[in-house]
């Protein structure tokens, strides 16, 4: 990886792309640390520190937002409204026939779906921004947060919401610029920036609170987990495909061999996000309605160190893994496209038998992938129970999956561009 980056910096074109990506990351981090108007920064900092120590949910919010949400910054919502909008559109594509037809149109249809995603992102940013500002104004975001806002009038509150929505739009624009002019997928790079931004502070807090031995143990465990995640993320089952020869005019087409790569972790990080969101809805409800008796009764179950909470989290991840793979990979469609162009799996008849074979293989390979996602996601909860490092454990399952996935994708793109540059130089 380091060799690839060193070679990229020696290539003028790639160096410009890498420097542009770094500049976009710096602008993004600046926006994450720029507070909204009408906010008392000193009172906010003390309230946020107290909240992170008293409730694990705030530590999670601090991790996923790169510390921006608890600072009530301009980029407080980050890139997550866009991610949520993308997931919603991806799911609706399977359900809504019009969106499915747009997807099949190629580049023009994809452009329209991207535009719909932008509109939905702005709408979600308005809802989320208004919710955060309203909770802050009502004193529900933090305990004892009455003095955070200087003025609770309609115009100052509306100005804060507009700034947060504008920050989300700028973040989305930065991500698209990085994808177009930089290196890697822009949205993924910004998500990685958010997650990794809190690593140094959390590691330093563990060192101060638990000493050098626990600090070294956390580093070793984190590196071991990363190595395991890299190994599984690269694992795939290759289904061989043979294309028969066919005559078109005087030319012969086909006769080639290829394969369909089915990854062990076909669903990526989406099941973990779904399961986390579903389990943290009751936690948020207990904060919003503290007087409801039945919500307070389930409070012990919502503790991350509780075994029943871990079991429910693991079961939800397995369920959402199978659910997401089922709606994103259609064996019947893949088998139909293969048959249309004269392709077949050796030993399997084209058409329905091929679809059944692909479905059988995908079902079997998804099982270890779902278990792997569940075990990786339980790592921070196990650390909370065994190492007693609280919500400061930096190598959480979601964090590592994001870091490894984005890192591998970025390095592959850099190596691909390096190969293209070398081939061009050779042909010249």
C-alpha positions in Angstrom: 0.0 0.0 0.0 2.8 2.5 0.9 4.6 1.6 -2.2 1.6 2.3 -4.3 1.2 5.8 -2.7 4.9 6.5 -3.2 4.7 5.6 -6.9 1.5 7.7 -7.2 3.2 10.8 -5.8 5.9 10.4 -8.4 3.3 10.4 -11.2 2.2 14.1 -12.0 -1.4 13.2 -12.8 -1.9 11.0 -9.8 -0.1 13.5 -7.6 -2.6 16.2 -8.6 -5.5 13.9 -7.8 -4.1 12.9 -4.4 -3.4 16.5 -3.5 -6.9 17.5 -4.5 -8.4 14.7 -2.4 -6.3 15.9 0.6 -7.5 19.4 0.1 -11.1 18.3 0.0 -10.5 16.3 3.3 -9.0 19.4 4.9 -12.1 21.6 3.9 -14.4 18.9 5.2 -12.6 18.7 8.6 -12.7 22.5 8.8 -16.4 22.5 8.3 -16.8 19.8 11.0 -15.0 22.0 13.5 -16.8 25.3 12.5 -19.6 25.9 15.0 -23.1 26.9 14.0 -24.2 30.5 14.7 -26.1 31.1 17.9 -24.1 28.4 19.8 -22.2 29.0 23.0 -19.1 26.8 22.3 -17.9 26.7 25.9 -21.2 25.5 27.3 -21.6 23.0 24.4 -18.2 21.5 25.0 -18.8 20.9 28.8 -22.3 19.4 28.1 -21.0 17.1 25.3 -18.1 15.8 27.5 -20.5 15.0 30.3 -23.0 13.3 27.9 -20.3 11.1 26.4 -19.2 9.9 29.9 -22.8 9.2 31.0 -24.2 7.5 27.9 -22.7 5.2 25.3 -25.0 6.5 22.6 -23.2 9.8 22.5 -19.9 8.1 22.1 -21.3 6.3 19.1 -22.7 9.6 17.6 -19.3 11.2 18.2 -17.5 8.4 16.4 -19.8 8.3 13.3 -19.9 12.1 12.9 -16.1 12.6 13.5 -17.0 14.7 16.6 -19.0 17.1 14.5 -22.5 16.4 15.7 -21.7 16.9 19.4 -20.0 20.2 18.4 -23.1 21.4 16.5 -20.9 22.3 13.6 -21.9 23.4 10.1 -21.1 19.9 8.8 -22.7 18.2 11.8 -24.9 15.9 9.7 -21.9 14.9 7.6 -22.5 12.6 4.7 -25.1 10.3 6.3 -28.2 12.0 4.9 -26.8 11.2 1.4 -26.0 7.6 2.5 -29.5 7.1 3.9 -31.0 8.6 0.7 -28.8 6.2 -1.5 -29.9 3.2 0.5 -33.6 4.2 0.3 -33.3 4.7 -3.5 -31.5 1.4 -3.9 -34.3 -0.4 -2.0 -37.0 1.4 -3.9 -35.4 0.4 -7.2 -36.4 -3.2 -6.5 -40.0 -2.2 -5.5 -40.9 0.7 -7.9 -41.1 -0.4 -11.5 -40.3 3.2 -12.8 -37.1 3.3 -10.9 -36.2 -0.2 -12.0 -36.8 0.9 -15.7 -34.6 3.9 -15.1 -31.8 1.7 -13.8 -31.9 -0.4 -16.9 -31.6 2.6 -19.2 -27.9 2.9 -18.5 -26.0 6.1 -18.0 -29.1 8.4 -18.5 -31.2 6.5 -16.0 -28.4 6.4 -13.5 -28.1 10.2 -13.8 -31.8 10.6 -13.1 -31.6 8.3 -10.0 -28.6 10.3 -8.8 -30.6 13.5 -9.1 -33.4 12.0 -7.1 -30.9 10.9 -4.5 -29.7 14.6 -4.2 -33.3 15.8 -3.7 -34.0 13.2 -1.0 -30.7 14.0 0.7 -31.7 17.7 1.1 -35.1 16.6 2.4 -33.6 14.3 5.0 -31.1 16.9 5.9 -33.9 19.4 6.6 -35.7 16.8 8.9 -32.5 15.7 10.7 -31.2 19.3 11.1 -34.6 20.5 12.4 -34.7 17.6 14.8 -31.2 18.2 16.2 -31.8 22.0 16.6 -35.2 21.4 18.2 -33.8 18.9 20.7 -31.0 21.3 21.5 -33.4 24.2 22.0 -35.6 22.1 24.3 -32.7 20.9 26.3 -33.2 17.2 25.3 -30.0 16.7 23.3 -27.8 16.9 26.4 -28.7 17.0 30.0 -28.3 20.5 31.3 -28.0 22.0 27.9 -30.3 25.0 28.5 -27.4 27.5 28.1 -26.1 26.3 24.8 -28.1 28.5 22.5 -27.8 32.3 22.9 -31.3 33.0 21.4 -34.3 30.6 21.0 -36.2 32.8 18.6 -37.6 31.6 15.3 -35.1 33.4 13.1 -31.9 32.1 14.9 -33.3 28.6 15.0 -34.2 28.7 11.3 -30.7 30.1 10.5 -29.1 27.1 12.3 -31.2 24.6 10.4 -30.4 26.3 7.0 -26.7 26.2 7.9 -26.8 22.5 8.6 -28.7 21.7 5.4 -26.2 23.9 3.4 -23.3 22.0 5.1 -24.8 18.7 4.0 -25.2 20.0 0.4 -21.5 21.2 0.4 -20.4 17.8 1.8 -22.3 16.0 -0.9 -20.7 18.3 -3.5 -17.2 17.7 -2.1 -17.8 14.0 -2.3 -18.8 14.2 -5.9 -15.8 16.4 -6.7 -13.4 13.8 -5.1 -15.0 11.0 -7.1 -14.6 13.1 -10.3 -11.2 14.8 -9.8 -9.6 12.9 -7.0 -8.8 9.3 -6.0 -11.4 6.8 -4.7 -15.1 7.1 -4.1 -15.6 10.6 -2.7 -18.5 9.6 -0.3 -16.5 6.7 1.1 -13.4 8.8 1.6 -15.4 11.4 3.6 -17.0 8.7 5.7 -13.5 7.3 6.4 -12.4 10.8 7.4 -15.3 11.1 9.8 -14.6 7.8 11.5 -10.8 8.0 11.6 -10.8 11.6 12.9 -11.6 10.5 16.5 -9.0 7.7 16.6 -6.2 9.7 18.2 -8.3 11.2 20.9 -9.8 7.8 21.9 -6.5 6.1 21.9 -5.0 8.8 24.1 -8.0 8.6 26.5 -7.4 4.8 26.8 -3.7 5.4 27.5 -4.5 7.9 30.2 -7.3 6.0 31.8 -5.9 2.4 31.7 -2.2 2.6 31.3 0.3 1.3 28.8 -0.6 -2.4 29.0 -4.2 -2.0 28.1 -3.2 0.6 25.4 -0.8 -1.9 23.8 -3.4 -4.7 24.1 -6.0 -2.5 22.3 -3.5 -1.8 19.5 -2.6 -5.5 19.0 -6.3 -6.5 19.0 -7.1 -3.8 16.5 -4.3 -4.8 14.1 -5.3 -8.5 14.3 -8.9 -7.6 13.6 -7.9 -5.5 10.6 -5.8 -8.4 9.2 -8.8 -10.7 9.6 -11.2 -8.3 8.0 -8.8 -7.7 5.0 -8.6 -11.5 4.5 -12.4 -12.0 4.5 -13.2 -8.9 2.5 -10.9 -10.2 -0.3 -12.4 -13.7 -0.2 -14.8 -14.7 -3.0 -16.3 -17.7 -4.7 -15.7 -17.6 -8.5 -18.4 -19.2 -10.6 -16.9 -20.2 -13.9 -18.8 -19.0 -17.0 -18.2 -20.3 -20.6 -19.4 -18.3 -23.6 -20.2 -20.4 -26.8 -18.9 -19.3 -30.2 -21.4 -17.6 -32.5 -21.2 -16.2 -36.0 -22.2 -12.6 -36.7 -21.7 -12.0 -40.4 -18.2 -13.2 -41.1 -16.9 -12.8 -37.6 -16.8 -15.3 -34.8 -17.7 -14.0 -31.3 -17.5 -15.8 -27.9 -15.6 -18.8 -27.0 -14.1 -17.1 -24.0 -14.0 -18.2 -20.3 -14.7 -15.8 -17.4 -16.2 -16.0 -13.9 -18.8 -14.4 -11.6 -17.2 -13.3 -8.4 -19.4 -13.8 -5.4 -17.9 -12.2 -2.3 -18.2 -13.8 1.1 -19.3 -10.4 2.4 -21.7 -9.6 -0.4 -23.7 -7.1 1.7 -20.8 -4.9 2.9 -21.5 -2.8 5.9 -25.2 -2.1 5.3 -26.6 -4.9 7.6 -24.5 -3.5 10.5 -25.9 0.0 9.9 -29.5 -1.3 9.7 -29.1 -3.3 12.9 -27.4 -0.5 14.8 -30.1 2.0 13.7 -32.9 -0.4 14.8 -31.4 -1.1 18.2 -30.6 2.5 19.0 -34.1 3.7 18.3 -35.3 2.6 21.8 -32.2 4.3 23.3 -33.2 7.5 21.6 -36.8 7.0 22.7 -35.8 6.7 26.4 -34.0 10.0 26.0 -37.0 11.8 24.4 -39.6 10.3 26.7 -38.0 9.6 30.1 -41.4 9.5 31.9 -42.7 6.5 29.9 -42.6 3.5 32.3 -42.3 0.6 29.9 -39.4 2.3 28.1 -37.5 2.6 31.4 -38.1 -1.1 32.1 -36.2 -2.1 28.9 -33.3 0.2 29.7 -31.0 -2.6 31.1 -31.5 -4.5 27.8 -30.3 -1.5 25.8 -26.9 -1.6 27.5 -24.2 -2.8 25.1 -22.6 -5.0 27.7 -25.8 -6.9 28.2 -25.6 -10.5 26.7 -29.2 -10.2 25.4 -28.4 -7.0 23.7 -25.4 -8.7 22.0 -27.6 -11.7 20.9 -30.3 -9.4 19.5 -27.6 -7.3 17.6 -26.1 -10.5 16.2 -29.4 -11.9 15.1 -30.5 -8.6 13.4 -27.2 -8.5 11.5 -27.7 -12.0 10.2 -31.3 -11.3 9.1 -30.4 -8.0 7.4 -27.4 -9.7 5.6 -29.7 -12.2 4.0 -32.4 -9.6 3.3 -30.0 -7.1 1.6 -28.3 -9.8 -0.5 -31.7 -11.1 -1.6 -32.8 -7.7 -2.9 -29.5 -6.6 -4.5 -28.5 -9.8 -6.3 -31.1 -11.4 -8.5 -30.0 -14.9 -9.7 -32.8 -15.1 -12.3 -31.7 -11.8 -13.9 -28.0 -12.9 -13.9 -28.9 -16.3 -15.4 -31.1 -14.6 -18.0 -28.4 -12.2 -19.1 -25.9 -15.1 -19.4 -28.3 -17.1 -21.6 -29.0 -14.0 -23.7 -25.3 -13.7 -24.7 -24.6 -17.4 -25.0 -23.0 -18.0 -21.6 -23.4 -21.0 -19.3 -21.9 -22.5 -16.2 -20.1 -25.7 -17.1 -22.2 -28.7 -16.0 -25.3 -26.6 -15.4 -28.1 -26.1 -18.0 -28.8 -22.5 -18.9 -31.9 -20.7 -17.7 -33.8 -21.7 -14.5 -31.2 -24.4 -13.4 -28.5 -21.8 -13.6 -30.6 -19.4 -11.5 -31.2 -22.1 -8.9 -27.5 -23.0 -8.8 -26.5 -19.4 -8.3 -29.1 -19.0 -5.5 -27.9 -22.1 -3.8 -24.3 -21.0 -3.9 -25.2 -17.5 -2.7 -27.2 -18.8 0.2 -24.4 -21.0 1.4 -21.7 -18.4 1.0 -23.8 -15.7 2.7 -24.0 -17.8 5.9 -20.3 -17.3 6.8 -20.5 -13.7 5.6 -23.3 -13.0 8.0 -21.6 -14.7 10.9 -18.4 -12.8 10.1 -20.3 -9.4 10.1 -22.0 -10.3 13.4 -18.7 -11.2 15.1 -16.9 -8.1 13.9 -19.7 -5.9 15.0 -19.7 -7.4 18.5 -16.0 -6.5 19.0 -16.7 -3.1 20.7 -19.3 -4.6 22.9 -16.9 -7.4 24.0 -14.2 -4.8 24.6 -16.7 -2.8 26.8 -17.3 -5.9 28.9 -13.8 -7.4 29.1 -11.3 -4.6 28.8 -13.6 -2.0 30.5 -12.6 0.8 28.2 -16.1 2.2 27.9 -17.2 3.8 24.7 -13.6 4.8 23.9 -12.7 1.5 22.1 -11.7 2.9 18.7 -11.6 -0.4 16.7 -15.3 -1.0 16.5 -16.7 -3.4 14.0 -18.3 -0.7 11.9 -15.2 1.5 12.1 -12.9 -1.3 10.9 -15.3 -2.4 8.1 -15.4 1.2 6.8 -11.6 1.7 7.1 -10.6 -1.6 5.4 -13.3 -1.3 2.7 -12.4 2.2 1.7 -8.7 1.6 2.0 -8.8 -1.5 -0.2 -11.0 0.3 -2.8 -8.7 3.4 -2.9 -5.5 1.4 -3.3 -7.0 -0.7 -6.1 -8.0 2.5 -7.9 -4.5 3.9 -7.5 -2.9 0.7 -8.7 -5.2 0.6 -11.7 -4.3 4.2 -12.7 -0.6 3.4 -12.2 -0.9 0.4 -14.6 -2.7 2.6 -17.2 0.1 5.2 -16.9 2.8 2.6 -17.4 1.1 1.1 -20.4 0.7 4.6 -22.0 4.4 5.2 -21.4 5.3 1.9 -22.9 3.2 2.5 -26.0 4.8 5.9 -26.5 
